[in-house]
Amino acid sequence: MKTQTYLLSFFIVLTFTMCNTSKKEDADQTEKTAKVKEREEHLPLSPADSLKLVNHQIEVKGEIEYPLQLSVDSLRKMKVIDINNLKIVCQSGAVKKDDKTSKGVLLKDILEKAKIKQNGHKDRNFYIVARASDDYKATFSWAEIFNNPTGENTFVLFEENGKPVKNGEMILICKNDIKTGPRHVYWLKSIEVYKVK
């Protein structure tokens, strides 16, 4: 009888402990989810705050032979492409911006200038990260840029509707994405090349 009482007491204590742990874990998870959601939401910035995030140069770095520091002036000296009717479409499908004309340089041309460190033509396991000064990131695979129509539609823009880019001097955008917003990188800070390990 004593053994049964001890076992019953043990199970009751264990159950209460598990319930309390579960509530604490739920509270921790809710707090973490709220923090992630807060980071993912793009709260409107004041013009002064936006100016703090502007980069006057973008760094091209990583698994490349020729690291680059690119400014708007250096982009203008490369092969500049005119882009017509560029719409920025967010995840919900709403059009956030509609540029009649834009000017920029293909990401592919920038990467060819920097020369990815490939060991032969079959070495294609690389990914490219476009990083903003607020740490927003968009990624591309080597195959998307060099063996897919995406390579002819991914640009670093420096001019919109005949004027310099307002939010960050240079923006990375992939024109052929269905929803262009997720890979629309304002305040472009760096283009980073990494080898898949």
N, C-alpha and C positions, 0 to 999 in steps of 0.2 A: 504494500500500500504506500509506503514511504517513497519507493522508487517511482510509482505512478504520480504521486504528488510533485516530486522533484521534476519529473519530465513535463508535467502539465505546466508547472511554474516556468520552466525553461522555455517552452514554446510560447507562452504568453509574453515573456520578456523579449524573446526574439521577434515576435510579431510587432510589438510596439516599437522596438528599435528599427525594424525594417520600415515601418510606416513613417517614422520621423525622418529616417534617412531619405526615403523617397520624397517626402515633402521638401526637404532641404535641397535635394538634387533638382527637383522641379523648379524651385525658386532660383537656384543657380543657373539652370538652363534658360529660364525666362529672362533673367538678367543678361545672359550672354546673347540671346537672340535679339533683345532690345538694342544692345550695343552694336551688333552687326548691322541691324536694320538702320540704325542711326548713321553708321558709316556709309551704307549703301545709298541712302537718300541724299540727293544733291540739294542741299539747302541754298537758297539764293544768297549770293555774296554781294557785298557792297562793292562799288567800283574800286575803292581803296584796297579792300581785301583781295580782289581779283588781281590788281596790279602787283601785289606781293608775290603772286604765283607765276608771274610772267618770266619766261626765260628768253634771253637774247641770243643764246646759243643752245644747240642740242648736241649731245655727245653720242657718238657712235662707238660702241665698245663691245668687248667680249671676245668671242672666238673669231677674230678678224686679224688680218695682217696689217692694215693701215687704220689705226684709230683716227677718228675725225672729230673736229669741232665745227659745226655748221651754223652759220648765221643766215639771215634772210639774204644778205648780199651774196654769200657764197652759193646759196640755192639759185639765185637769179643767174649765176654764171654757168649753171648746169642746163640740161635740156628741160626747159620749162614747157609745161603742157597746159593748155586752156581746157577747163572743164565746164560744161554747160549743164544747167538744170540739176544741181546737186541738192537733194532733199535730205534733211536729217530727221529720221523717223525713230521715235523711241520705242521701247518694248511694248507699250500699249497700242502702238500703231499710229499714234498722233504725230503729225508733222510739226517738229519744233522749230525748224528753220528751212528756208527755201532760197538758196543762192542761185541767181540767174547765171552768173559767171564766177569762176574761181581760177586761180593759178597755183600751180604747184609742181613738184618733182615726184616722179615715181619712187616709191620705197625701194623697188628693185634696182633702180639706177644708183641710189645711194649705197645699197649693199654691194653692188658690183664694184663701185669705187673703193669701198672699204675692204673688199675681197675676203669672203668667208674662208677660214682655214679648213679646206677640204683635202682629204687624203685620197685623191683620185676622183673621177666623175661619179663613182657609185656611193661616195660618202655624202649622204643627203640627210642625215638624222640631226637636223638643227631646228631650233625654234627661235622666233624673234619676238622680243617684248618691247612694246612702245610704252614708255613710262612717263607719266605727267609729274609735275612738281608736287601735286597733292597725293601722289602714289597710286593714282588710278592707272590701271594697266590694260592693254589689249595685246593679244598674242596671235601669232601667225606661224604656220609651219613653213619649212623650206619649200615643200611641194606646192603650197598655196601661192607663194611668191614667184617661184621659178618654173612651175610646171602646171599652171592653172590660170584661167582668166582673171583671178584675183590679183595676180601680179601686174596686170595692165590696168587695174582699177584701184590700187592702194597708193595714196598720195600723201606727201607732206605739203600742206597748203600754207601759203604766206599771203594770199590776197583773196578777198571775197567781194564780189560786186564792185570791182574797180578800186577797192580801198584795202589798206593793210588789215590783216586779221586783228580784231579788237581784243579777243580773249586769249592772249598768250603768244602773239607773234607768229607761231607756227603750230599747226594742228595736223594730226594724222587722221586720215579717214579712209575707209574702204567703201568705195562707191557701189560695188555690186552686192553688198550684203542686203538682204531683204529689209532688215531693220538696221539702219546705219548707225544709230545712236550708241549701241554698246561698244563699237570699235571706233568711236569718234573721240580722239584724245586731245582735249584742250591742254594748254600749258605744257606742251611736249617738252620734256627735259632730256630724255635719252632714248636711243634705239640700241637694244642689247641683244647680242647673238649668243645663244647657248647650245651646246651639244647635248643631245638626249643621251643619258647614261643608262 
